[in-house]
Amino acid sequence: MQNETKARIEQITSPAGHPVAVLRFEGDIASTSKEAVLGTYQTLPKDSAKLVLLDFSKVEYINSSGIALVIQMLIEASNAGQKVFVFGLSPHFIKVFTMVGITKYAGLFQGESDALAAL
């Protein structure tokens, strides 16, 4: 049984003093997660949210439909001129994200502090 996808946005400041939007996901990411993933992302103000972190540390499972949603979100971010970093993925999903080409759109990091340091 799939765990419901939850998403929330936090506004933080990078070590360099830049505003950063953090999308924190929780549960499973699948085809039923469109509103939580894309809907939450699309509420970000594109003109001011130029730095975006995606937190997958509380995501238990991502299926192929969920990966497609993440890719769609990253393409939208790229088209909006946003810089996106991802953290909190298991080693398995780091490998999967790399294989499907997500690294063309986002940097992958172990933890939040690593991602923030790279901004």
LINGI-V144138 format. One record per pair of residues at least 12 apart in sequence whose C-alpha atoms are under 10 Angstrom apart, sorted by sequence separation. I is the first residue (numbers start at 1). GAP is how many residues later the second one is. D is the distance in Angstrom with one decimal. If there is no record, write none. Layout:
i = {I | I}
gap = {GAP | GAP}
d = {D | D}
This chain:
i = {9 | 10 | 11 | 25 | 107 | 9 | 10 | 24 | 41 | 8 | 9 | 10 | 23 | 94 | 8 | 9 | 25 | 94 | 7 | 8 | 9 | 24 | 54 | 86 | 94 | 7 | 8 | 23 | 86 | 6 | 7 | 8 | 23 | 85 | 6 | 7 | 22 | 86 | 89 | 91 | 5 | 6 | 7 | 21 | 85 | 86 | 87 | 88 | 89 | 90 | 5 | 6 | 23 | 84 | 85 | 86 | 87 | 88 | 89 | 4 | 5 | 6 | 83 | 84 | 85 | 86 | 87 | 88 | 89 | 3 | 4 | 5 | 6 | 21 | 82 | 83 | 84 | 85 | 86 | 87 | 88 | 3 | 4 | 5 | 21 | 82 | 83 | 84 | 85 | 86 | 87 | 88 | 2 | 3 | 4 | 5 | 52 | 86 | 87 | 2 | 3 | 4 | 7 | 51 | 67 | 71 | 78 | 86 | 87 | 1 | 2 | 3 | 5 | 6 | 21 | 22 | 29 | 50 | 70 | 75 | 78 | 85 | 87 | 88 | 2 | 4 | 5 | 7 | 8 | 20 | 21 | 28 | 49 | 74 | 77 | 78 | 87 | 4 | 5 | 6 | 7 | 8 | 19 | 20 | 21 | 22 | 23 | 24 | 25 | 26 | 27 | 37 | 57 | 59 | 60 | 61 | 67 | 71 | 74 | 75 | 76 | 77 | 85 | 86 | 87 | 2 | 5 | 6 | 7 | 19 | 20 | 21 | 22 | 23 | 24 | 25 | 26 | 27 | 28 | 29 | 46 | 50 | 51 | 52 | 53 | 54 | 55 | 56 | 57 | 58 | 59 | 60 | 67 | 71 | 74 | 75 | 85 | 5 | 6 | 7 | 9 | 18 | 19 | 20 | 21 | 22 | 23 | 24 | 25 | 26 | 27 | 28 | 29 | 30 | 31 | 34 | 38 | 42 | 46 | 49 | 50 | 51 | 52 | 53 | 54 | 55 | 56 | 57 | 58 | 59 | 62 | 71 | 74 | 75 | 84 | 85 | 4 | 5 | 7 | 8 | 9 | 18 | 19 | 20 | 21 | 22 | 23 | 24 | 25 | 26 | 27 | 28 | 29 | 30 | 31 | 33 | 34 | 37 | 38 | 41 | 49 | 50 | 51 | 52 | 53 | 54 | 55 | 56 | 57 | 61 | 64 | 68 | 70 | 73 | 74 | 7 | 8 | 18 | 19 | 20 | 21 | 22 | 23 | 24 | 25 | 26 | 27 | 28 | 29 | 30 | 31 | 32 | 33 | 37 | 40 | 41 | 47 | 49 | 50 | 51 | 52 | 53 | 54 | 55 | 56 | 57 | 67 | 85 | 6 | 7 | 9 | 24 | 25 | 26 | 27 | 28 | 29 | 30 | 31 | 32 | 34 | 35 | 38 | 39 | 42 | 46 | 47 | 48 | 49 | 50 | 51 | 52 | 53 | 54 | 55 | 56 | 71 | 85 | 9 | 24 | 25 | 26 | 27 | 28 | 29 | 30 | 31 | 34 | 37 | 38 | 41 | 42 | 46 | 47 | 54 | 67 | 71 | 84 | 29 | 30 | 31 | 33 | 34 | 37 | 38 | 41 | 46 | 83 | 14 | 29 | 30 | 31 | 32 | 56 | 11 | 13 | 28 | 29 | 30 | 31 | 38 | 29 | 30 | 34 | 29 | 30 | 11 | 12 | 29 | 9 | 10 | 9 | 9 | 8 | 7 | 6 | 54 | 6 | 53 | 57 | 5 | 52 | 53 | 54 | 55 | 57 | 5 | 53 | 56 | 57 | 3 | 55 | 3 | 55 | 2 | 3 | 54 | 2 | 53 | 54 | 22 | 53 | 20 | 21 | 22 | 23 | 24 | 52 | 53 | 20 | 22 | 24 | 52 | 51 | 53 | 52 | 51 | 22 | 20 | 15 | 14 | 20 | 16 | 14 | 15 | 16 | 18 | 14 | 15 | 13 | 14 | 15 | 16 | 12 | 14 | 15 | 14}
gap = {12 | 12 | 12 | 12 | 12 | 13 | 13 | 13 | 13 | 14 | 14 | 14 | 14 | 14 | 15 | 15 | 15 | 15 | 16 | 16 | 16 | 16 | 16 | 16 | 16 | 17 | 17 | 17 | 17 | 18 | 18 | 18 | 18 | 18 | 19 | 19 | 19 | 19 | 19 | 19 | 20 | 20 | 20 | 20 | 20 | 20 | 20 | 20 | 20 | 20 | 21 | 21 | 21 | 21 | 21 | 21 | 21 | 21 | 21 | 22 | 22 | 22 | 22 | 22 | 22 | 22 | 22 | 22 | 22 | 23 | 23 | 23 | 23 | 23 | 23 | 23 | 23 | 23 | 23 | 23 | 23 | 24 | 24 | 24 | 24 | 24 | 24 | 24 | 24 | 24 | 24 | 24 | 25 | 25 | 25 | 25 | 25 | 25 | 25 | 26 | 26 | 26 | 26 | 26 | 26 | 26 | 26 | 26 | 26 | 27 | 27 | 27 | 27 | 27 | 27 | 27 | 27 | 27 | 27 | 27 | 27 | 27 | 27 | 27 | 28 | 28 | 28 | 28 | 28 | 28 | 28 | 28 | 28 | 28 | 28 | 28 | 28 | 29 | 29 | 29 | 29 | 29 | 29 | 29 | 29 | 29 | 29 | 29 | 29 | 29 | 29 | 29 | 29 | 29 | 29 | 29 | 29 | 29 | 29 | 29 | 29 | 29 | 29 | 29 | 29 | 30 | 30 | 30 | 30 | 30 | 30 | 30 | 30 | 30 | 30 | 30 | 30 | 30 | 30 | 30 | 30 | 30 | 30 | 30 | 30 | 30 | 30 | 30 | 30 | 30 | 30 | 30 | 30 | 30 | 30 | 30 | 30 | 31 | 31 | 31 | 31 | 31 | 31 | 31 | 31 | 31 | 31 | 31 | 31 | 31 | 31 | 31 | 31 | 31 | 31 | 31 | 31 | 31 | 31 | 31 | 31 | 31 | 31 | 31 | 31 | 31 | 31 | 31 | 31 | 31 | 31 | 31 | 31 | 31 | 31 | 31 | 32 | 32 | 32 | 32 | 32 | 32 | 32 | 32 | 32 | 32 | 32 | 32 | 32 | 32 | 32 | 32 | 32 | 32 | 32 | 32 | 32 | 32 | 32 | 32 | 32 | 32 | 32 | 32 | 32 | 32 | 32 | 32 | 32 | 32 | 32 | 32 | 32 | 32 | 32 | 33 | 33 | 33 | 33 | 33 | 33 | 33 | 33 | 33 | 33 | 33 | 33 | 33 | 33 | 33 | 33 | 33 | 33 | 33 | 33 | 33 | 33 | 33 | 33 | 33 | 33 | 33 | 33 | 33 | 33 | 33 | 33 | 33 | 34 | 34 | 34 | 34 | 34 | 34 | 34 | 34 | 34 | 34 | 34 | 34 | 34 | 34 | 34 | 34 | 34 | 34 | 34 | 34 | 34 | 34 | 34 | 34 | 34 | 34 | 34 | 34 | 34 | 34 | 35 | 35 | 35 | 35 | 35 | 35 | 35 | 35 | 35 | 35 | 35 | 35 | 35 | 35 | 35 | 35 | 35 | 35 | 35 | 35 | 36 | 36 | 36 | 36 | 36 | 36 | 36 | 36 | 36 | 36 | 37 | 37 | 37 | 37 | 37 | 37 | 38 | 38 | 38 | 38 | 38 | 38 | 38 | 39 | 39 | 39 | 40 | 40 | 41 | 41 | 41 | 43 | 43 | 44 | 45 | 47 | 48 | 52 | 52 | 53 | 53 | 53 | 54 | 54 | 54 | 54 | 54 | 54 | 55 | 55 | 55 | 55 | 56 | 56 | 57 | 57 | 58 | 58 | 58 | 59 | 59 | 61 | 62 | 62 | 63 | 63 | 63 | 63 | 63 | 63 | 63 | 64 | 64 | 64 | 64 | 65 | 66 | 67 | 68 | 90 | 96 | 98 | 99 | 99 | 100 | 101 | 101 | 101 | 101 | 102 | 102 | 103 | 103 | 103 | 103 | 104 | 104 | 104 | 105}
d = {6.6 | 5.1 | 9.0 | 7.9 | 9.9 | 5.5 | 6.6 | 9.7 | 9.7 | 8.1 | 4.7 | 7.7 | 8.8 | 7.3 | 5.8 | 6.3 | 9.9 | 8.8 | 6.6 | 5.4 | 9.0 | 9.9 | 9.7 | 9.7 | 9.1 | 5.5 | 6.8 | 7.9 | 9.4 | 8.1 | 4.5 | 8.9 | 7.4 | 9.3 | 5.7 | 6.3 | 9.8 | 10.0 | 8.3 | 9.0 | 7.0 | 5.0 | 9.0 | 9.7 | 8.6 | 6.5 | 8.5 | 8.8 | 8.1 | 8.5 | 5.6 | 6.4 | 9.6 | 7.2 | 5.1 | 6.0 | 5.9 | 7.2 | 7.0 | 7.9 | 4.7 | 8.5 | 8.2 | 5.0 | 4.7 | 4.9 | 4.7 | 5.7 | 8.6 | 8.6 | 5.5 | 5.4 | 9.1 | 7.9 | 9.7 | 7.3 | 6.8 | 6.0 | 6.0 | 5.4 | 5.6 | 5.1 | 6.2 | 6.0 | 9.7 | 9.8 | 8.8 | 9.2 | 7.3 | 8.4 | 5.3 | 7.4 | 8.0 | 5.3 | 8.1 | 8.3 | 8.7 | 8.7 | 6.1 | 6.2 | 8.4 | 9.4 | 9.6 | 9.7 | 9.8 | 9.3 | 9.7 | 8.5 | 9.2 | 9.7 | 8.6 | 9.7 | 8.2 | 8.4 | 9.4 | 9.7 | 9.8 | 8.8 | 9.7 | 9.5 | 6.7 | 9.3 | 8.3 | 9.9 | 8.4 | 8.6 | 5.9 | 9.3 | 8.5 | 9.3 | 6.2 | 9.9 | 9.8 | 7.9 | 8.4 | 8.9 | 6.8 | 7.8 | 9.2 | 9.5 | 5.6 | 9.6 | 8.3 | 6.7 | 8.2 | 8.6 | 7.5 | 8.3 | 7.6 | 8.7 | 9.2 | 8.7 | 9.8 | 8.4 | 9.5 | 9.7 | 9.1 | 9.0 | 9.9 | 9.7 | 9.9 | 9.5 | 9.8 | 7.2 | 9.8 | 9.4 | 9.1 | 6.0 | 6.9 | 7.4 | 7.4 | 6.3 | 5.8 | 6.2 | 6.2 | 6.0 | 7.1 | 9.8 | 8.9 | 7.3 | 9.9 | 8.3 | 9.3 | 7.0 | 8.5 | 7.3 | 8.8 | 7.4 | 7.0 | 7.7 | 8.0 | 9.1 | 7.9 | 8.8 | 9.4 | 7.0 | 6.2 | 6.3 | 8.4 | 9.9 | 7.7 | 9.9 | 8.1 | 5.0 | 4.9 | 4.6 | 5.0 | 4.7 | 5.6 | 7.7 | 6.5 | 5.7 | 8.2 | 8.3 | 9.6 | 9.4 | 7.0 | 8.4 | 8.3 | 9.6 | 6.9 | 5.9 | 6.1 | 5.7 | 6.3 | 6.2 | 6.1 | 3.9 | 8.9 | 9.2 | 8.2 | 6.6 | 6.0 | 9.7 | 9.4 | 8.5 | 9.3 | 8.2 | 9.4 | 7.2 | 8.5 | 9.2 | 7.1 | 5.7 | 6.3 | 5.9 | 6.0 | 6.6 | 7.7 | 4.7 | 4.8 | 5.4 | 6.3 | 6.1 | 8.2 | 9.0 | 8.1 | 7.0 | 7.9 | 7.2 | 9.6 | 4.5 | 5.0 | 4.7 | 4.9 | 4.7 | 5.3 | 4.7 | 6.0 | 9.0 | 9.9 | 9.6 | 8.6 | 9.8 | 7.3 | 6.8 | 9.3 | 8.0 | 9.1 | 7.2 | 8.6 | 7.0 | 8.7 | 8.1 | 6.5 | 4.7 | 5.5 | 4.7 | 4.7 | 5.5 | 8.4 | 8.7 | 7.1 | 7.3 | 10.0 | 9.6 | 8.2 | 7.2 | 6.1 | 6.1 | 6.4 | 5.7 | 6.3 | 5.8 | 5.6 | 8.0 | 8.7 | 8.7 | 9.5 | 9.1 | 9.3 | 8.1 | 6.2 | 7.5 | 7.2 | 5.8 | 6.6 | 7.3 | 5.0 | 8.3 | 9.9 | 9.9 | 7.9 | 9.5 | 8.9 | 6.4 | 9.0 | 9.4 | 9.1 | 8.4 | 8.2 | 8.6 | 7.5 | 8.4 | 8.1 | 8.6 | 8.3 | 8.3 | 8.5 | 9.1 | 9.8 | 9.5 | 9.0 | 8.2 | 9.0 | 5.2 | 5.7 | 6.6 | 9.7 | 6.0 | 9.3 | 9.3 | 8.3 | 9.1 | 9.9 | 9.1 | 9.7 | 9.1 | 7.9 | 4.0 | 9.1 | 8.1 | 9.3 | 7.7 | 9.7 | 8.8 | 7.7 | 8.4 | 9.1 | 4.8 | 7.7 | 8.6 | 10.0 | 9.9 | 9.3 | 9.9 | 8.3 | 7.8 | 8.8 | 7.6 | 9.4 | 10.0 | 8.0 | 9.9 | 8.5 | 9.9 | 9.5 | 10.0 | 9.0 | 10.0 | 9.7 | 9.8 | 9.6 | 9.9 | 9.5 | 9.7 | 9.4 | 9.2 | 9.3 | 9.3 | 8.3 | 9.6 | 9.5 | 9.6 | 10.0 | 8.4 | 9.8 | 10.0 | 9.7 | 9.4 | 9.3 | 8.7 | 8.2 | 7.7 | 9.5 | 8.7 | 9.2 | 8.6 | 8.1 | 9.6 | 9.7 | 7.6 | 9.9 | 9.6 | 9.5 | 9.7 | 10.0 | 10.0 | 8.2 | 9.8 | 9.7 | 9.9 | 9.8 | 9.7 | 9.7 | 9.5 | 7.7 | 9.6 | 8.8 | 9.4 | 9.4 | 9.2 | 9.0 | 9.5 | 6.9 | 8.5 | 8.7 | 5.9 | 6.8 | 8.9 | 7.6 | 9.5 | 8.0 | 9.9 | 9.4 | 8.3 | 7.2}
